[in-house]
Amino acid sequence: MPAYRFLYKKKRISGVASPEAVNFAGDTREEPEAGWEIVPTYDAQCLVTYLMTRDQSHALKEAKSPQTIAPAPAKEAKK
């Protein structure tokens, strides 16, 4: 899946870090250097708000639940 970097901005921390800043807990590869933070853009916040409002209280016809398949019966050895 692409990173969609256009939905985030890298900005210098001035004073206190932004409460909306992305938390990179455990992933130091993506963490910005000291004194910088990654914050979501207005578009990213709107996208999350929209997705959170979607009704997901019912089962989707397209997403079939996994079915368990019975194992094939073992063939008897011929003597």
PyMOL CGO cylinders between C-alpha atoms (Angstrom):
from pymol import cmd
from pymol.cgo import CYLINDER

trace = [
    CYLINDER, 0.00, 0.00, 0.00, 1.40, 3.43, -0.84, 0.3, 1, 1, 1, 1, 1, 1,
    CYLINDER, 1.40, 3.43, -0.84, 2.44, 5.78, 1.92, 0.3, 1, 1, 1, 1, 1, 1,
    CYLINDER, 2.44, 5.78, 1.92, 0.16, 8.70, 0.89, 0.3, 1, 1, 1, 1, 1, 1,
    CYLINDER, 0.16, 8.70, 0.89, 2.78, 11.15, 2.16, 0.3, 1, 1, 1, 1, 1, 1,
    CYLINDER, 2.78, 11.15, 2.16, 0.76, 14.08, 0.77, 0.3, 1, 1, 1, 1, 1, 1,
    CYLINDER, 0.76, 14.08, 0.77, -1.66, 13.61, 3.68, 0.3, 1, 1, 1, 1, 1, 1,
    CYLINDER, -1.66, 13.61, 3.68, 1.03, 14.58, 6.20, 0.3, 1, 1, 1, 1, 1, 1,
    CYLINDER, 1.03, 14.58, 6.20, 3.38, 17.51, 6.80, 0.3, 1, 1, 1, 1, 1, 1,
    CYLINDER, 3.38, 17.51, 6.80, 6.77, 17.58, 8.45, 0.3, 1, 1, 1, 1, 1, 1,
    CYLINDER, 6.77, 17.58, 8.45, 7.10, 20.67, 10.59, 0.3, 1, 1, 1, 1, 1, 1,
    CYLINDER, 7.10, 20.67, 10.59, 9.50, 22.03, 13.17, 0.3, 1, 1, 1, 1, 1, 1,
    CYLINDER, 9.50, 22.03, 13.17, 8.35, 21.80, 16.79, 0.3, 1, 1, 1, 1, 1, 1,
    CYLINDER, 8.35, 21.80, 16.79, 8.00, 25.28, 18.23, 0.3, 1, 1, 1, 1, 1, 1,
    CYLINDER, 8.00, 25.28, 18.23, 7.50, 25.09, 21.98, 0.3, 1, 1, 1, 1, 1, 1,
    CYLINDER, 7.50, 25.09, 21.98, 5.15, 22.20, 22.67, 0.3, 1, 1, 1, 1, 1, 1,
    CYLINDER, 5.15, 22.20, 22.67, 4.61, 19.29, 20.27, 0.3, 1, 1, 1, 1, 1, 1,
    CYLINDER, 4.61, 19.29, 20.27, 1.25, 19.17, 18.50, 0.3, 1, 1, 1, 1, 1, 1,
    CYLINDER, 1.25, 19.17, 18.50, -1.35, 16.83, 20.03, 0.3, 1, 1, 1, 1, 1, 1,
    CYLINDER, -1.35, 16.83, 20.03, -2.17, 15.63, 16.49, 0.3, 1, 1, 1, 1, 1, 1,
    CYLINDER, -2.17, 15.63, 16.49, 1.45, 14.60, 15.79, 0.3, 1, 1, 1, 1, 1, 1,
    CYLINDER, 1.45, 14.60, 15.79, 1.95, 11.02, 14.63, 0.3, 1, 1, 1, 1, 1, 1,
    CYLINDER, 1.95, 11.02, 14.63, 3.32, 8.69, 17.31, 0.3, 1, 1, 1, 1, 1, 1,
    CYLINDER, 3.32, 8.69, 17.31, 6.05, 6.43, 15.92, 0.3, 1, 1, 1, 1, 1, 1,
    CYLINDER, 6.05, 6.43, 15.92, 6.07, 4.01, 18.85, 0.3, 1, 1, 1, 1, 1, 1,
    CYLINDER, 6.07, 4.01, 18.85, 8.61, 1.31, 18.14, 0.3, 1, 1, 1, 1, 1, 1,
    CYLINDER, 8.61, 1.31, 18.14, 9.30, 2.27, 14.50, 0.3, 1, 1, 1, 1, 1, 1,
    CYLINDER, 9.30, 2.27, 14.50, 12.43, 4.40, 14.55, 0.3, 1, 1, 1, 1, 1, 1,
    CYLINDER, 12.43, 4.40, 14.55, 12.99, 4.09, 10.78, 0.3, 1, 1, 1, 1, 1, 1,
    CYLINDER, 12.99, 4.09, 10.78, 10.18, 6.52, 9.99, 0.3, 1, 1, 1, 1, 1, 1,
    CYLINDER, 10.18, 6.52, 9.99, 10.58, 8.80, 12.98, 0.3, 1, 1, 1, 1, 1, 1,
    CYLINDER, 10.58, 8.80, 12.98, 11.65, 12.36, 12.07, 0.3, 1, 1, 1, 1, 1, 1,
    CYLINDER, 11.65, 12.36, 12.07, 14.87, 13.82, 13.44, 0.3, 1, 1, 1, 1, 1, 1,
    CYLINDER, 14.87, 13.82, 13.44, 14.89, 15.63, 16.76, 0.3, 1, 1, 1, 1, 1, 1,
    CYLINDER, 14.89, 15.63, 16.76, 12.99, 18.94, 16.77, 0.3, 1, 1, 1, 1, 1, 1,
    CYLINDER, 12.99, 18.94, 16.77, 10.61, 17.88, 13.99, 0.3, 1, 1, 1, 1, 1, 1,
    CYLINDER, 10.61, 17.88, 13.99, 7.19, 16.22, 13.96, 0.3, 1, 1, 1, 1, 1, 1,
    CYLINDER, 7.19, 16.22, 13.96, 4.82, 14.71, 11.41, 0.3, 1, 1, 1, 1, 1, 1,
    CYLINDER, 4.82, 14.71, 11.41, 1.25, 16.04, 11.55, 0.3, 1, 1, 1, 1, 1, 1,
    CYLINDER, 1.25, 16.04, 11.55, -1.79, 15.12, 9.44, 0.3, 1, 1, 1, 1, 1, 1,
    CYLINDER, -1.79, 15.12, 9.44, -3.10, 17.70, 6.99, 0.3, 1, 1, 1, 1, 1, 1,
    CYLINDER, -3.10, 17.70, 6.99, -6.65, 19.00, 7.05, 0.3, 1, 1, 1, 1, 1, 1,
    CYLINDER, -6.65, 19.00, 7.05, -7.49, 16.57, 4.22, 0.3, 1, 1, 1, 1, 1, 1,
    CYLINDER, -7.49, 16.57, 4.22, -6.20, 13.62, 6.28, 0.3, 1, 1, 1, 1, 1, 1,
    CYLINDER, -6.20, 13.62, 6.28, -8.32, 14.65, 9.25, 0.3, 1, 1, 1, 1, 1, 1,
    CYLINDER, -8.32, 14.65, 9.25, -11.39, 14.97, 7.02, 0.3, 1, 1, 1, 1, 1, 1,
    CYLINDER, -11.39, 14.97, 7.02, -10.74, 11.53, 5.51, 0.3, 1, 1, 1, 1, 1, 1,
    CYLINDER, -10.74, 11.53, 5.51, -10.53, 9.92, 8.95, 0.3, 1, 1, 1, 1, 1, 1,
    CYLINDER, -10.53, 9.92, 8.95, -13.70, 11.69, 10.07, 0.3, 1, 1, 1, 1, 1, 1,
    CYLINDER, -13.70, 11.69, 10.07, -15.55, 10.46, 6.96, 0.3, 1, 1, 1, 1, 1, 1,
    CYLINDER, -15.55, 10.46, 6.96, -14.35, 6.87, 7.39, 0.3, 1, 1, 1, 1, 1, 1,
    CYLINDER, -14.35, 6.87, 7.39, -15.34, 6.86, 11.07, 0.3, 1, 1, 1, 1, 1, 1,
    CYLINDER, -15.34, 6.86, 11.07, -18.91, 7.86, 10.15, 0.3, 1, 1, 1, 1, 1, 1,
    CYLINDER, -18.91, 7.86, 10.15, -19.44, 4.93, 7.80, 0.3, 1, 1, 1, 1, 1, 1,
    CYLINDER, -19.44, 4.93, 7.80, -22.03, 2.45, 9.08, 0.3, 1, 1, 1, 1, 1, 1,
    CYLINDER, -22.03, 2.45, 9.08, -20.27, -0.85, 9.71, 0.3, 1, 1, 1, 1, 1, 1,
    CYLINDER, -20.27, -0.85, 9.71, -22.89, -2.45, 11.94, 0.3, 1, 1, 1, 1, 1, 1,
    CYLINDER, -22.89, -2.45, 11.94, -23.98, -5.02, 9.35, 0.3, 1, 1, 1, 1, 1, 1,
    CYLINDER, -23.98, -5.02, 9.35, -22.29, -7.85, 7.51, 0.3, 1, 1, 1, 1, 1, 1,
    CYLINDER, -22.29, -7.85, 7.51, -21.02, -7.12, 4.01, 0.3, 1, 1, 1, 1, 1, 1,
    CYLINDER, -21.02, -7.12, 4.01, -22.21, -9.42, 1.23, 0.3, 1, 1, 1, 1, 1, 1,
    CYLINDER, -22.21, -9.42, 1.23, -18.92, -8.98, -0.62, 0.3, 1, 1, 1, 1, 1, 1,
    CYLINDER, -18.92, -8.98, -0.62, -16.81, -10.08, 2.34, 0.3, 1, 1, 1, 1, 1, 1,
    CYLINDER, -16.81, -10.08, 2.34, -17.62, -13.72, 2.85, 0.3, 1, 1, 1, 1, 1, 1,
    CYLINDER, -17.62, -13.72, 2.85, -16.65, -15.24, 6.14, 0.3, 1, 1, 1, 1, 1, 1,
    CYLINDER, -16.65, -15.24, 6.14, -14.03, -17.97, 5.95, 0.3, 1, 1, 1, 1, 1, 1,
    CYLINDER, -14.03, -17.97, 5.95, -15.49, -21.44, 5.88, 0.3, 1, 1, 1, 1, 1, 1,
    CYLINDER, -15.49, -21.44, 5.88, -13.82, -24.38, 7.49, 0.3, 1, 1, 1, 1, 1, 1,
    CYLINDER, -13.82, -24.38, 7.49, -13.14, -27.19, 5.07, 0.3, 1, 1, 1, 1, 1, 1,
    CYLINDER, -13.14, -27.19, 5.07, -13.39, -30.73, 6.37, 0.3, 1, 1, 1, 1, 1, 1,
    CYLINDER, -13.39, -30.73, 6.37, -10.21, -32.71, 5.81, 0.3, 1, 1, 1, 1, 1, 1,
    CYLINDER, -10.21, -32.71, 5.81, -10.33, -35.28, 3.02, 0.3, 1, 1, 1, 1, 1, 1,
    CYLINDER, -10.33, -35.28, 3.02, -10.96, -38.83, 4.23, 0.3, 1, 1, 1, 1, 1, 1,
    CYLINDER, -10.96, -38.83, 4.23, -7.80, -40.91, 4.44, 0.3, 1, 1, 1, 1, 1, 1,
    CYLINDER, -7.80, -40.91, 4.44, -7.53, -43.63, 1.80, 0.3, 1, 1, 1, 1, 1, 1,
    CYLINDER, -7.53, -43.63, 1.80, -7.15, -47.14, 3.14, 0.3, 1, 1, 1, 1, 1, 1,
    CYLINDER, -7.15, -47.14, 3.14, -3.91, -48.87, 2.23, 0.3, 1, 1, 1, 1, 1, 1,
    CYLINDER, -3.91, -48.87, 2.23, -4.41, -51.86, -0.08, 0.3, 1, 1, 1, 1, 1, 1,
    CYLINDER, -4.41, -51.86, -0.08, -2.95, -55.18, 1.03, 0.3, 1, 1, 1, 1, 1, 1,
]
cmd.load_cgo(trace, "trace")
